[in-house]
Amino acid sequence: MAADPASGLRVENLAVARGGLAVLEGVSFALAPGEALVLRGPNGIGKTTLLRTLAGLQPALAGEVSVPPESIAYAAHSDGIKATLSVAENLRFWAAVHGTRDISEPLSQMNLETLAERPANSLSAGQKRRLGLARLLVTGRPIWMLDEPTVSLDTDSVALFARVIADHLGQGGSALMATHIDLGLVSSRDLDLTPYKARAPEAGGISGAFDEVLS
């Protein structure tokens, strides 16, 4: 499904917290239609926290996020599938949630056609991951936020997913992802989060207390 070419993401001076303490501050970037942006930095720098904040799962400490309503689809570490449902039933469920109908293309794109009637709890880790990622294709949303999307995928499945991402970008979608794998995307650039590591409060950084955000 083609993404809305008018969709885009702009982040200005964003600060995010984990466990009540600021981990990143001053993060600013723009993500245009057709672009992929890969988050870089050492483990624990705050890649997952940033993605969760942008996806609306937790509040920011400071800054602005400009994004069209209902434009983000988020794929976390968890595959987000219902174990007792079949592969096709899982996709039909999410298609109904997002107001779409056809699941044949997602099944084909993620090589799940022969597994369509198999219960999700009988899938291998890699097959479950492919099903979890196939959910992105039924959302109809242009901005994909992906946290280590290639975990549990073998080499062939990584290449398959890279083609799915490239097709999404080619249709005017965009992707913000944390991954250590080079997907070979032509329209991809990196954002190193190391310079945005939060300073200690005594050094002039943001305190990061959630009670200040929510009061």
N, C-alpha and C positions, 0 to 999 in steps of 0.2 A: 504494500500500500504506500502510495507516495506521501511524503511528509509535506506539511505546510511550509513553503519556501520563505514565508514572512517570519517564521519563528527564529528566535535567537536568544542568547543568554548573555547578560552583562553583570559582572560582579565588581563591586567597588569597595575597597577598604574593609573587607570582611574579616571579622575575628570569630573563631569558633573554639568550642571547649569540649573536653572529654573528662568525665568524672568531676565536673565542676571547676576545672582549671583550664585556662586558655592554653591552647596548643599552637594555634596559628593566628596571626594578626596582620592586617594590612594587605590581604590578598585581593588582587585586582586583575581581571582578565575579561576578555570577550570571546564568545564562541559563536561563530557565524554559521548559517546554513551551509552544509557541504563540508564542514570541518570536523576533524577529530583532534582532541586535546588530551595528551597523556600526562597524568600526574606522576612526577618523579620525586624521589627523596628516600632517605633511609627508613627502615621499619620503625613505626611509632611516631613518624613526623606529623601525621594527622590526615593522611589521604582519605581513609574511611570516614573520619569525622567530618571532613569537608564535604564529601559526597552526601552523607546523611543530612547535613545541614541544608545543602542546596536542594535535596529532595523533599525538604519540609518535614523530616522526621524529628528534628530537634531545633530549638531556637538558636539564632546567631547571637553573639555577644555584642556585635557592632557591625556597621556597614550596611550596604544596600545590595539587593539581588533583584534584577529586572528580568522577568521572564514571562511570556504569555501564559495565561491560565491554562491548566490541564494540558501542558505540553511536555511534561517530564515523565519518562518511564525509568524506573530504578531497578537494577538487578544487583542484589547484595551477595554476600558469601553464601547465604542459604538459597537453595533452589526455589523455594516458595511453591512447592507442589503439594497436592493432596494425595497421600499415599494410597488411599483406598479406591481412587478413581483411575480409570485408564488414561493413557496418554491423550487420546482424543477428547475424553471427557474433561480433562484438565484444561485443555486449550479452549474447548467450548465454554467452560465456566468463565475463563478470563475474557473470551470474546464477548460474552453476554454482558459482563461487567463494563466493558469499554464500548459497547454498542456496535460491535462488528459481528460478522457472521461467518465468513469463509475461513476455515482453518486448513484447507488443502495446501495453500502456498506455504504457510509456516511448517507444516509437516514435511513438505518436500524440501524446503530450504535447509532445514536442520536434520535431514536424512532420518526422519522418524516414521515414514509411511508404513514400513513393515512392522513397526511397534505400536501402531495406533490403538489396537484393542488390548494391549498388554497392561495389566495393573502397574501403576507407577512404583509400587513397593517391590516389584520384581525386577526393576531395572538396575543396571550397573551404575556405578558412580558417574561415569562419563555420560551414559544415556540420560540419567537424571539431570545432569548439567545441561545437556542439549535441550531437554524439555523445558528447563527453567529459562533458558535463553530464548526459546521459541515463543515464550510469553510476550517478549518485546514486540514480536511481529504482529500480534493480534491487538496491541494497544492502539495502533494508529497514531501514536504520539511521536513528534519529531525529534525530541531531545532525549537521547539515551544516556543514562548514568550507570556506569558499570564498574563494580568492585571486583577485581581479579576474575574476569569472566572466563578465563581459560583454565581455571583450576579443574583438575580431574579429566581434562580433555587430552586425547592422544594427538599425535602429529596431524593425522588426517582431519580430525575434528577441529583442530585449531585453524587449519587452512580453510575448512568449510565455514567456520565462524568469521574468519577474515573476509571471505567473499560476501557474507551477509552484511557485515559492517560496510564494506565498500559499496554494495548496492544501496544501502540506506543513505550513505553520504551522496551517492550519485543521484538520488531522488530528492535531494534538498534537506535531508535530515542531518543531524549532528551527533557527536558522541564525546562524552567526557569520561575518561576511564583511568583507573589505577591498574596497571599491569606491568609485569616484568618481561613480557613477551613482545617481540617486535612483530607486529601483524602485517608489516609491509604496506601500509596505507600511504598512498601518494600525498593525500591532503591532510597529513598528520603533523602536529608539532608537539613539543614537550613543554611542560611547565614544572620547573624545579621548585619545590616548596621549601627547600632549606632556607632561603633568605627570609621566609615569612615565619620562621619559628618564633613563637611568642617569647618575649623577654620576661624576666621575673618582675613582679610588681614593684619591688624596690628599685628596679632599674628603669622604671617608667613604662612597664608593660601593663596590659589589661589584667585586672585581678581574676576575672573569669568566674566569679561567684554567680550561680544561677539565681539566687534570691534577688540579686540586683537586677537581673534581666526581667524576672517575672513580677517584681514588686510594682 
